Amino acid sequence: MTEEISGLPTRRAALRLLDTVMRMGTPMDQATANATKGLSPPDRALAIAIAQETLRWSVDLDTLIDSKTKQVLPDDSKARMVLRLALAQILRLGTPAHAAIATALPLVDGGPRRLVHGVLGSLLRAEVALPELPSLPEAVMMRWHPAWGDDMIAGAQKALSEPPPLDLALRTPAETNAWAERLNGVSLMPGHVRLPRGTAVEELDGYDAGAWWVQDLAASLPARLLGDGTGKRALDLCAAPGGKTMQLSAAGFAVTALDNSARRMDRLMSNLERTQLNAERVNADVMDWKPSQPFDAILLDAPCSATGTMRRHPDVLQRIDMKAINNLAAIQSAMLDRAAGWVKPGGTLVFATCSLEPHEGEAQAEAFLARHPEYATMPVTADELPAGVVPNAQGHVRTMPPMLAEQGGLDGFFVARFARRATVK
Protein backbone atom coordinates (compact mmCIF):
# COMPACT_ATOMS: atom_id res chain seq x y z
CA MET A 1 0.00 0.00 0.00
CA THR A 2 1.33 3.40 -0.98
CA GLU A 3 0.35 4.95 2.36
CA GLU A 4 3.04 2.77 3.99
CA ILE A 5 5.76 4.88 2.35
CA SER A 6 7.30 7.04 5.06
CA GLY A 7 6.35 10.69 4.68
CA LEU A 8 3.70 10.15 2.03
CA PRO A 9 0.72 11.48 4.03
CA THR A 10 2.68 14.71 4.61
CA ARG A 11 3.32 15.09 0.86
CA ARG A 12 -0.33 14.36 0.09
CA ALA A 13 -1.27 17.19 2.44
CA ALA A 14 1.22 19.53 0.75
CA LEU A 15 -0.23 18.60 -2.65
CA ARG A 16 -3.78 19.30 -1.40
CA LEU A 17 -2.62 22.70 -0.21
CA LEU A 18 -1.02 23.53 -3.55
CA ASP A 19 -4.04 22.35 -5.50
CA THR A 20 -6.44 24.37 -3.34
CA VAL A 21 -4.36 27.52 -3.71
CA MET A 22 -3.13 27.34 -7.30
CA ARG A 23 -6.09 25.69 -9.00
CA MET A 24 -9.01 26.83 -6.85
CA GLY A 25 -7.67 30.20 -5.67
CA THR A 26 -8.35 29.58 -1.98
CA PRO A 27 -6.14 31.45 0.54
CA MET A 28 -3.64 29.08 2.07
CA ASP A 29 -4.64 30.04 5.60
CA GLN A 30 -8.18 28.88 4.88
CA ALA A 31 -7.06 25.66 3.19
CA THR A 32 -4.54 24.50 5.78
CA ALA A 33 -6.87 22.98 8.40
CA ASN A 34 -8.62 20.62 5.97
CA ALA A 35 -5.54 19.82 3.91
CA THR A 36 -3.42 18.83 6.92
CA LYS A 37 -6.14 17.14 8.99
CA GLY A 38 -4.86 14.13 10.89
CA LEU A 39 -1.17 15.03 10.72
CA SER A 40 1.01 15.41 13.78
CA PRO A 41 2.21 18.99 14.48
CA PRO A 42 5.70 18.34 13.03
CA ASP A 43 4.25 16.72 9.87
CA ARG A 44 1.75 19.56 9.54
CA ALA A 45 4.57 22.09 9.77
CA LEU A 46 6.53 20.20 7.10
CA ALA A 47 3.54 20.05 4.74
CA ILE A 48 3.07 23.81 5.09
CA ALA A 49 6.80 24.44 4.54
CA ILE A 50 6.81 22.31 1.36
CA ALA A 51 3.76 24.12 -0.01
CA GLN A 52 5.12 27.56 0.85
CA GLU A 53 8.53 26.93 -0.71
CA THR A 54 6.80 25.63 -3.84
CA LEU A 55 4.73 28.81 -4.02
CA ARG A 56 7.72 31.10 -3.43
CA TRP A 57 9.68 29.52 -6.27
CA SER A 58 6.86 28.41 -8.57
CA VAL A 59 7.95 30.51 -11.58
CA ASP A 60 11.49 29.15 -11.51
CA LEU A 61 10.36 25.60 -10.76
CA ASP A 62 8.13 25.77 -13.83
CA THR A 63 11.04 27.00 -15.94
CA LEU A 64 13.03 23.92 -14.94
CA ILE A 65 10.10 21.58 -15.58
CA ASP A 66 9.42 23.07 -19.02
CA SER A 67 13.07 22.63 -19.99
CA LYS A 68 12.67 18.82 -19.83
CA THR A 69 9.20 18.26 -21.33
CA LYS A 70 8.46 17.98 -25.05
CA GLN A 71 4.96 19.37 -24.57
CA VAL A 72 4.08 22.04 -22.03
CA LEU A 73 2.14 20.59 -19.11
CA PRO A 74 -1.04 22.44 -18.16
CA ASP A 75 -0.50 24.80 -15.21
CA ASP A 76 -3.05 22.97 -13.08
CA SER A 77 -2.14 19.40 -14.10
CA LYS A 78 -1.35 16.94 -11.32
CA ALA A 79 1.94 16.05 -13.02
CA ARG A 80 3.13 19.67 -12.88
CA MET A 81 1.95 20.06 -9.28
CA VAL A 82 3.83 16.93 -8.20
CA LEU A 83 6.98 17.97 -10.07
CA ARG A 84 6.91 21.40 -8.43
CA LEU A 85 6.50 19.85 -5.01
CA ALA A 86 9.31 17.31 -5.47
CA LEU A 87 11.75 19.86 -6.85
CA ALA A 88 11.02 22.35 -4.07
CA GLN A 89 11.91 19.69 -1.52
CA ILE A 90 15.16 18.75 -3.25
CA LEU A 91 16.33 22.25 -4.23
CA ARG A 92 15.04 24.30 -1.28
CA LEU A 93 14.49 22.03 1.71
CA GLY A 94 17.42 19.66 1.27
CA THR A 95 15.31 16.51 0.97
CA PRO A 96 17.37 13.62 -0.46
CA ALA A 97 16.45 13.04 -4.10
CA HIS A 98 15.53 9.39 -3.58
CA ALA A 99 13.12 10.30 -0.78
CA ALA A 100 11.50 13.09 -2.77
CA ILE A 101 11.00 10.82 -5.78
CA ALA A 102 9.69 7.91 -3.67
CA THR A 103 7.01 10.16 -2.17
CA ALA A 104 6.27 11.99 -5.44
CA LEU A 105 5.41 9.10 -7.76
CA PRO A 106 2.45 7.77 -5.70
CA LEU A 107 0.99 11.29 -5.74
CA VAL A 108 0.48 11.12 -9.50
CA ASP A 109 -2.34 8.70 -8.67
CA GLY A 110 -2.91 6.94 -11.98
CA GLY A 111 -1.43 9.79 -13.99
CA PRO A 112 1.78 9.88 -16.04
CA ARG A 113 4.21 8.36 -13.51
CA ARG A 114 6.77 7.66 -16.20
CA LEU A 115 6.70 11.30 -17.28
CA VAL A 116 7.19 12.57 -13.73
CA HIS A 117 9.97 10.07 -13.05
CA GLY A 118 11.66 10.92 -16.35
CA VAL A 119 11.54 14.69 -15.85
CA LEU A 120 12.87 14.43 -12.30
CA GLY A 121 15.63 12.10 -13.43
CA SER A 122 16.65 14.40 -16.28
CA LEU A 123 16.75 17.45 -14.03
CA LEU A 124 18.76 15.71 -11.32
CA ARG A 125 21.29 14.33 -13.83
CA ALA A 126 21.69 17.86 -15.16
CA GLU A 127 22.37 19.07 -11.60
CA VAL A 128 19.98 21.97 -12.03
CA ALA A 129 19.73 24.77 -9.48
CA LEU A 130 17.36 27.59 -8.73
CA PRO A 131 18.44 31.23 -9.17
CA GLU A 132 19.67 33.22 -6.18
CA LEU A 133 16.28 34.91 -5.82
CA PRO A 134 12.81 33.78 -6.95
CA SER A 135 11.19 35.27 -10.03
CA LEU A 136 7.86 37.06 -9.67
CA PRO A 137 4.83 35.84 -11.65
CA GLU A 138 4.48 37.65 -14.99
CA ALA A 139 1.16 39.25 -14.03
CA VAL A 140 2.71 40.67 -10.85
CA MET A 141 5.67 42.04 -12.81
CA MET A 142 3.30 43.73 -15.24
CA ARG A 143 1.56 45.52 -12.37
CA TRP A 144 4.52 46.39 -10.19
CA HIS A 145 7.35 47.28 -12.53
CA PRO A 146 5.62 50.23 -14.24
CA ALA A 147 4.41 51.51 -10.86
CA TRP A 148 7.52 51.05 -8.72
CA GLY A 149 10.58 50.32 -10.89
CA ASP A 150 13.64 48.07 -10.75
CA ASP A 151 14.66 48.60 -7.11
CA MET A 152 11.25 47.61 -5.80
CA ILE A 153 11.20 44.48 -7.98
CA ALA A 154 14.61 43.42 -6.70
CA GLY A 155 13.47 44.08 -3.13
CA ALA A 156 10.28 42.11 -3.69
CA GLN A 157 12.25 39.13 -5.00
CA LYS A 158 14.48 39.20 -1.93
CA ALA A 159 11.46 39.55 0.36
CA LEU A 160 9.73 36.62 -1.31
CA SER A 161 12.76 34.37 -0.94
CA GLU A 162 12.50 33.84 2.82
CA PRO A 163 9.84 33.99 5.56
CA PRO A 164 10.02 37.19 7.65
CA PRO A 165 11.32 37.62 11.20
CA LEU A 166 8.90 37.77 14.14
CA ASP A 167 7.71 41.23 15.21
CA LEU A 168 6.14 41.90 18.60
CA ALA A 169 4.09 44.96 19.60
CA LEU A 170 4.43 45.83 23.29
CA ARG A 171 1.54 46.69 25.56
CA THR A 172 3.78 49.23 27.36
CA PRO A 173 6.12 51.03 24.93
CA ALA A 174 8.07 52.57 27.82
CA GLU A 175 9.41 49.06 28.50
CA THR A 176 10.82 48.61 24.99
CA ASN A 177 14.51 48.39 25.94
CA ALA A 178 13.80 46.03 28.82
CA TRP A 179 11.78 43.63 26.65
CA ALA A 180 14.31 43.75 23.81
CA GLU A 181 16.97 42.68 26.30
CA ARG A 182 14.80 40.03 27.98
CA LEU A 183 13.85 38.45 24.66
CA ASN A 184 17.30 38.88 23.09
CA GLY A 185 15.75 40.86 20.25
CA VAL A 186 16.19 44.23 18.57
CA SER A 187 13.85 47.22 18.54
CA LEU A 188 13.30 49.35 15.44
CA MET A 189 11.05 51.89 17.19
CA PRO A 190 9.36 52.35 20.59
CA GLY A 191 6.90 49.57 21.42
CA HIS A 192 8.49 47.10 19.00
CA VAL A 193 10.79 44.08 19.36
CA ARG A 194 12.01 41.91 16.46
CA LEU A 195 13.10 38.29 16.90
CA PRO A 196 14.50 35.72 14.45
CA ARG A 197 11.97 33.70 12.45
CA GLY A 198 11.13 30.29 13.79
CA THR A 199 10.73 31.53 17.34
CA ALA A 200 8.07 29.57 19.26
CA VAL A 201 5.67 32.37 20.22
CA GLU A 202 3.81 30.74 23.11
CA GLU A 203 7.05 29.76 24.82
CA LEU A 204 8.40 33.32 24.96
CA ASP A 205 8.71 35.29 28.17
CA GLY A 206 5.73 37.62 28.54
CA TYR A 207 3.26 35.65 26.42
CA ASP A 208 1.11 34.40 29.29
CA ALA A 209 1.25 37.82 30.97
CA GLY A 210 0.01 39.48 27.78
CA ALA A 211 2.95 41.88 27.65
CA TRP A 212 2.98 41.84 23.84
CA TRP A 213 1.32 40.43 20.74
CA VAL A 214 2.58 39.40 17.31
CA GLN A 215 2.24 42.19 14.75
CA ASP A 216 4.41 43.10 11.76
CA LEU A 217 6.10 46.46 12.24
CA ALA A 218 4.46 47.91 9.12
CA ALA A 219 1.05 46.73 10.34
CA SER A 220 1.57 48.65 13.58
CA LEU A 221 2.02 52.01 11.84
CA PRO A 222 -1.66 52.90 11.12
CA ALA A 223 -2.72 52.83 14.79
CA ARG A 224 0.47 54.61 15.86
CA LEU A 225 -0.50 57.54 13.63
CA LEU A 226 -3.56 58.25 15.79
CA GLY A 227 -1.30 59.16 18.71
CA ASP A 228 -2.35 59.45 22.34
CA GLY A 229 -5.95 58.47 22.95
CA THR A 230 -6.50 59.80 26.45
CA GLY A 231 -10.08 61.03 26.74
CA LYS A 232 -10.89 60.07 23.13
CA ARG A 233 -13.12 57.50 21.44
CA ALA A 234 -11.85 55.42 18.52
CA LEU A 235 -13.52 53.03 16.09
CA ASP A 236 -11.45 50.18 14.66
CA LEU A 237 -13.15 48.90 11.50
CA CYS A 238 -12.37 45.39 10.21
CA ALA A 239 -10.71 44.97 13.58
CA ALA A 240 -10.11 41.23 14.02
CA PRO A 241 -7.87 39.56 15.04
CA GLY A 242 -7.20 42.64 17.13
CA GLY A 243 -3.65 43.92 16.81
CA LYS A 244 -4.73 47.47 16.07
CA THR A 245 -7.53 47.33 18.65
CA MET A 246 -4.97 46.44 21.30
CA GLN A 247 -2.69 49.24 20.15
CA LEU A 248 -5.49 51.78 20.41
CA SER A 249 -6.57 50.53 23.81
CA ALA A 250 -2.99 50.62 25.09
CA ALA A 251 -2.71 54.21 23.78
CA GLY A 252 -5.62 55.23 26.00
CA PHE A 253 -8.52 55.27 23.54
CA ALA A 254 -11.97 54.04 24.46
CA VAL A 255 -12.18 51.59 21.55
CA THR A 256 -15.09 50.13 19.62
CA ALA A 257 -13.87 47.17 17.57
CA LEU A 258 -16.07 46.09 14.66
CA ASP A 259 -15.71 43.05 12.40
CA ASN A 260 -18.18 40.96 10.42
CA SER A 261 -16.55 37.59 11.22
CA ALA A 262 -17.74 35.96 14.44
CA ARG A 263 -14.82 33.49 14.33
CA ARG A 264 -12.26 36.25 14.00
CA MET A 265 -13.98 38.26 16.71
CA ASP A 266 -13.50 35.30 19.04
CA ARG A 267 -9.77 35.58 18.38
CA LEU A 268 -9.92 39.31 19.12
CA MET A 269 -11.65 38.57 22.42
CA SER A 270 -8.98 36.02 23.35
CA ASN A 271 -6.22 38.50 22.52
CA LEU A 272 -7.84 41.22 24.63
CA GLU A 273 -8.19 38.85 27.56
CA ARG A 274 -4.56 37.74 27.35
CA THR A 275 -3.26 41.32 27.18
CA GLN A 276 -5.76 42.63 29.77
CA LEU A 277 -6.86 45.39 27.40
CA ASN A 278 -10.43 46.53 26.79
CA ALA A 279 -12.67 47.30 23.83
CA GLU A 280 -16.36 47.30 23.03
CA ARG A 281 -16.87 44.53 20.49
CA VAL A 282 -19.38 44.68 17.64
CA ASN A 283 -19.94 41.76 15.26
CA ALA A 284 -21.45 43.50 12.22
CA ASP A 285 -20.87 44.54 8.61
CA VAL A 286 -19.45 48.03 8.12
CA MET A 287 -21.97 48.65 5.34
CA ASP A 288 -24.98 47.77 7.53
CA TRP A 289 -23.97 49.13 10.95
CA LYS A 290 -23.92 52.75 12.08
CA PRO A 291 -22.81 54.31 15.36
CA SER A 292 -25.03 56.22 17.76
CA GLN A 293 -22.51 59.09 17.89
CA PRO A 294 -19.38 60.14 15.98
CA PHE A 295 -15.82 59.26 16.99
CA ASP A 296 -12.68 61.28 17.59
CA ALA A 297 -10.72 58.82 15.50
CA ILE A 298 -11.48 56.01 13.05
CA LEU A 299 -9.04 53.42 11.75
CA LEU A 300 -10.05 51.55 8.60
CA ASP A 301 -7.63 48.74 7.80
CA ALA A 302 -9.67 47.73 4.80
CA PRO A 303 -10.07 44.35 3.08
CA CYS A 304 -7.49 44.22 0.30
CA SER A 305 -5.42 41.98 -1.96
CA ALA A 306 -2.84 41.57 0.86
CA THR A 307 -0.03 41.41 -1.70
CA GLY A 308 2.13 43.29 0.82
CA THR A 309 2.14 40.18 3.04
CA MET A 310 3.78 37.94 0.42
CA ARG A 311 6.71 37.18 2.74
CA ARG A 312 4.51 35.07 5.00
CA HIS A 313 1.70 34.46 2.49
CA PRO A 314 3.37 33.72 -0.88
CA ASP A 315 0.07 32.33 -2.17
CA VAL A 316 -1.26 35.88 -2.66
CA LEU A 317 0.93 36.31 -5.73
CA GLN A 318 -0.65 33.24 -7.31
CA ARG A 319 -4.27 33.99 -6.39
CA ILE A 320 -4.73 37.73 -6.88
CA ASP A 321 -5.43 39.23 -10.30
CA MET A 322 -6.48 42.65 -11.56
CA LYS A 323 -10.17 41.76 -11.42
CA ALA A 324 -9.88 40.93 -7.71
CA ILE A 325 -7.89 44.12 -7.07
CA ASN A 326 -10.54 46.26 -8.76
CA ASN A 327 -13.33 44.55 -6.82
CA LEU A 328 -11.53 45.08 -3.53
CA ALA A 329 -10.78 48.71 -4.41
CA ALA A 330 -14.51 49.30 -4.91
CA ILE A 331 -15.22 47.83 -1.45
CA GLN A 332 -12.53 50.05 0.07
CA SER A 333 -14.05 53.16 -1.52
CA ALA A 334 -17.50 52.31 -0.20
CA MET A 335 -16.16 51.69 3.30
CA LEU A 336 -14.21 54.96 3.26
CA ASP A 337 -17.30 56.90 2.21
CA ARG A 338 -19.34 55.32 4.98
CA ALA A 339 -16.73 55.86 7.69
CA ALA A 340 -16.17 59.48 6.63
CA GLY A 341 -19.51 60.51 8.11
CA TRP A 342 -18.74 58.97 11.49
CA VAL A 343 -15.77 61.21 12.38
CA LYS A 344 -16.27 64.30 14.51
CA PRO A 345 -15.36 67.66 12.96
CA GLY A 346 -11.70 68.10 13.83
CA GLY A 347 -11.27 64.33 14.16
CA THR A 348 -8.98 61.92 12.35
CA LEU A 349 -9.52 59.11 9.85
CA VAL A 350 -6.69 56.68 9.06
CA PHE A 351 -7.00 54.43 6.00
CA ALA A 352 -4.66 51.48 5.51
CA THR A 353 -4.20 48.44 3.28
CA CYS A 354 -1.54 45.70 3.40
CA SER A 355 -1.20 45.95 -0.37
CA LEU A 356 1.50 46.84 -2.87
CA GLU A 357 -1.10 47.80 -5.48
CA PRO A 358 -1.46 51.55 -6.23
CA HIS A 359 -5.19 50.99 -6.87
CA GLU A 360 -5.56 50.08 -3.20
CA GLY A 361 -3.38 52.88 -1.87
CA GLU A 362 -2.33 56.09 -3.58
CA ALA A 363 -5.28 56.05 -5.99
CA GLN A 364 -7.73 55.48 -3.12
CA ALA A 365 -6.40 58.42 -1.12
CA GLU A 366 -6.55 60.78 -4.09
CA ALA A 367 -10.09 59.72 -5.01
CA PHE A 368 -11.28 60.00 -1.40
CA LEU A 369 -10.11 63.58 -1.08
CA ALA A 370 -11.76 64.45 -4.39
CA ARG A 371 -15.09 63.05 -3.13
CA HIS A 372 -14.83 64.54 0.37
CA PRO A 373 -13.89 68.23 0.52
CA GLU A 374 -14.55 68.13 4.26
CA TYR A 375 -11.28 66.17 4.64
CA ALA A 376 -7.65 67.10 4.12
CA THR A 377 -4.47 65.05 4.33
CA MET A 378 -2.84 65.22 7.76
CA PRO A 379 0.76 64.64 6.66
CA VAL A 380 2.75 61.97 8.43
CA THR A 381 6.15 63.12 9.69
CA ALA A 382 9.39 61.15 9.60
CA ASP A 383 9.67 61.08 13.40
CA GLU A 384 6.43 59.04 13.53
CA LEU A 385 8.02 56.24 11.50
CA PRO A 386 10.92 53.80 11.89
CA ALA A 387 14.32 55.12 10.85
CA GLY A 388 14.68 54.36 7.15
CA VAL A 389 10.98 54.86 6.34
CA VAL A 390 9.89 58.31 5.16
CA PRO A 391 6.50 59.71 4.08
CA ASN A 392 5.91 60.19 0.36
CA ALA A 393 5.44 63.59 -1.29
CA GLN A 394 1.71 63.59 -0.45
CA GLY A 395 2.38 62.96 3.25
CA HIS A 396 1.21 59.34 3.13
CA VAL A 397 3.14 56.21 4.14
CA ARG A 398 4.17 53.59 1.61
CA THR A 399 6.29 50.74 2.98
CA MET A 400 8.06 48.75 0.29
CA PRO A 401 10.06 45.50 0.19
CA PRO A 402 13.49 47.19 -0.11
CA MET A 403 12.93 49.15 3.13
CA LEU A 404 14.85 48.02 6.23
CA ALA A 405 16.07 44.98 4.29
CA GLU A 406 19.24 44.66 6.38
CA GLN A 407 17.13 44.62 9.56
CA GLY A 408 14.72 41.96 8.26
CA GLY A 409 12.39 44.02 6.06
CA LEU A 410 8.78 45.13 6.25
CA ASP A 411 5.43 44.08 4.87
CA GLY A 412 4.10 46.28 2.09
CA PHE A 413 1.55 48.79 3.44
CA PHE A 414 -0.16 51.99 2.43
CA VAL A 415 -1.35 54.39 5.14
CA ALA A 416 -3.09 57.75 4.71
CA ARG A 417 -4.13 60.03 7.57
CA PHE A 418 -6.97 62.49 7.00
CA ALA A 419 -8.28 65.26 9.23
CA ARG A 420 -11.95 66.24 9.08
CA ARG A 421 -12.19 70.00 8.87
CA ALA A 422 -13.99 71.78 11.67
CA THR A 423 -15.78 73.74 8.94
CA VAL A 424 -16.04 72.98 5.23
CA LYS A 425 -14.40 75.56 2.99
Disulfide bonds with the S-S distance in Angstrom:
none
